[in-house]
Amino acid sequence: MYRLKKRFAPQLSSTFSLKLCIIISLLTCFLLVTLSSVTQAQNPVIAPSPNLEETEEVVPSKKVYPSDPNLEETEEVPPTPSLSPTNNQENSQLKEAAKDPEIQELMKRFNVGVQEAIKLRDKKNELDTLGLFSLSSGQLGNLQYQAIKLDGRIVMPVAANLEDDKNILRVRVKTIENTLDEIVKRNINPDDIKIFPSILNQETVLVISPKNQSGIADIQVRQKWLLMTITAADSRLYGIPIPVLATISSHIVHEALEVSWKARQPHSILQQGVISFGILILMIIASWLLLASQKYVLPGKKHKKSMFWNRRLLLIGHAIIWFPGMGFILRGFPDSYEIGFWLLENTFTISIAIISFLLISRILDLIVKFGEAQERLKIVPVRVFVQLFYILVASLFILIIIANSINQPLTNILATVGAGSAILMLIFKDSIMGFTAGLQLAANRMVALGDWIEMPKYGADGFINEVNLFTVKVLNWDNTITSIPTYALISDSFKNWRVMFESGVRKIQRAVYIDMTSIKFCDQEMLEKFSTMKYIGEDIKQHLSNNNLEPTDEKFLTNIGVFRAYVMAYLHAHPKVSPGPYFLVRQLHPTAHGLPIEIYVYSNDTAWAHYEEIQSGIFDHILCVIPQFDLRVFQSPSSYDLGTLRMRDKLIENSSDLSMDNY
């Protein structure tokens, strides 16, 4: 028990420390997200009531607005009068409700009575349940809606019928957002303007105008702007009459402008900078704690391989700290609010997706290592199939993250990817070709790990040490590595020596060139000498018993024929020469270099060093035994031969001179 405890103590302590680090990271993320949610809850979006009674129709103004956005002076539509209770019981209920701080806030903001404020609260709860103010776009019944945003914050959604063109709704939202952005960029104080409903061409619109023109320096602010039209589709979306919706929308837009204006003031920016600096310090401290814990999670080189997975999880711990932290920092500034909100909203999903992906990738790595370690699986390109599954899993997780980030169904994302597949095929042409070639190589088992291949076009001559979807790596004999595109193995030719190793025999094919002037018939003396030689002695003795053969008879022996018979018998007796599949000692066409005698046999040892040793030993013996048959090996004249000729000529010349002198 003590030995087990001593053996597994480092792993147990590191695992405990790792879990502690991950818990700290998750708690930090939770605190940051909670703080962000509390801050967001301080300025809730107020929605109107679903059962608000019909108000009086807005009487059209005597003056009609022109189509130009800079409107002339118009009459402001009076607010809807509040309704009064009819009995004492209702009065008591309304008095109790009036004490509710939320009801009081609604009465103050929208200038309505208690009864309308109660209905507004109920409507707000209903729309919050539907998620109408939390989604950028969507569909509700036969309506499609899209949110108006200011600094990334949702102001309010507007709607259109499903049968209408979606571009009309997008253009409408973009026009409203551009108007609001223009007001914010000019740093106009919302207290200096008023937003009110009015009538234009028998439609209810929202108009922006200055409260006091003499107090505003910017001449463009003194003009009236047409912000938006309240349509029947908007009324159906909220379940509120158009006049009431127009009044409430004006308050919502005014509050959104006020929030954006305050966020851009120097004191707000300074305050948010101090908060961001504090959050940054907290994140640095948390990351430092994670780094300091590595000596417990990753104790040393002894456990380096077993703790590789923990190293990846530590990186996830840093991501869990920094993603929501940066999201909260960016969310505090108006220009980066949307990015920060996205980080806060999707940190958990992204973290879970990354952890799941790393877990699956680790399992796939183990499968590859197991497959490459098994001899029977080396002929199967396990890495190719694993990489294929790896790509599919990675693509799936990326699509899930994108779908969750933009609040769209995964089917819509897949449809978009399918529509853009033609462009993707052009961009990733080489990758797709390698991908399909990798599948063909895997399916047809054209190459496998450990195969010896030759591909002169790419300078490859050696054993394959890696096969993946896009490249094949070859370890050459000089210990260099050649990377070959996978599709090149399909489009170009290459030599694979795998079958040679599987068969257990290796071909020996080499020729010896005989000087043809040394070829002749065997006389009696030569035959008697041959009869004493190993391998062919008995055959020669049997041949000598027949003395009736003429030199011109085809059965009369020649020295080249006896030599071939000797080589054949010698190779049959050689222990390292296989009897099959082919066994030849043959003559080839005579050439200018003599008569080639080719050896075409197979060695039963395929190892390169052993094979070369066997081949060299065979030809050492053959070259040495050739003179025993009164044959000469042909070779081109060398400097030694030329020197010998000169010496002979000189000796002849000298002997001639001596003869003349004696004469």
Buried (B, 14 or more C-beta within 10 A) or exposed (E): EEEEEEEEEBBEEBBEBBEBBBEBBBEBBEEBBEBBEEEBEEEEBBBBBBEBEEBEEBEBBEBEBEEEBEBEEBEEBEBBEEBEBEEEEEEEBBEEBBEBEBBBBBBEBBEBBBBBBBBBBBBBEBBBEEEBBBBBBBEBEEBBBBBBBBBBBBBBBBBBBEEEEEEEBEEBBEBBBEBBBEBBEEEBBBEBBBBBBBBBEEBBBBBBBBEEEEEBEEEEBBBBBBBBBBBEBBBBBBBBBBBBBBBBBBBBBBBBBBBBBEBBEEEBBEEBEEBBEEBBEBBEEBBEBBEEBBEBBBBEEEBEEEBEBBEBBBEBBBBBBBBBBBBBBBBBBBEBBBBBBBBBBBBBBBBBBBBEBBEBBEEBBEBBEEBBEEEEBBBBBBBBBBBBEBEEBEEEBEBBBBBBBEEBEEEEBEEEEEEEEEEEEEEEEEBBBBBBBBBEBBEEEBBBBBBBBEBEEBEBBBBBEBBBBBBBBBBEEEEEEBEBBBBBBBEEEBEBBBEBBEEEBBBBEBBBBBBBEBBEEBEEEBBEBBBEBEBBEEBBBEBBEEEEEEEEEEEEBBBBBBBBBBBBBBBEEBEBBBEEEEBEBEBEEEEEEBBBBEBBBBBBBBEEEBBEBBBEEBBEBBEEBBEBBBBBBBEEEEEEEEEEEEEEEEEEEEEEEEEEEEE
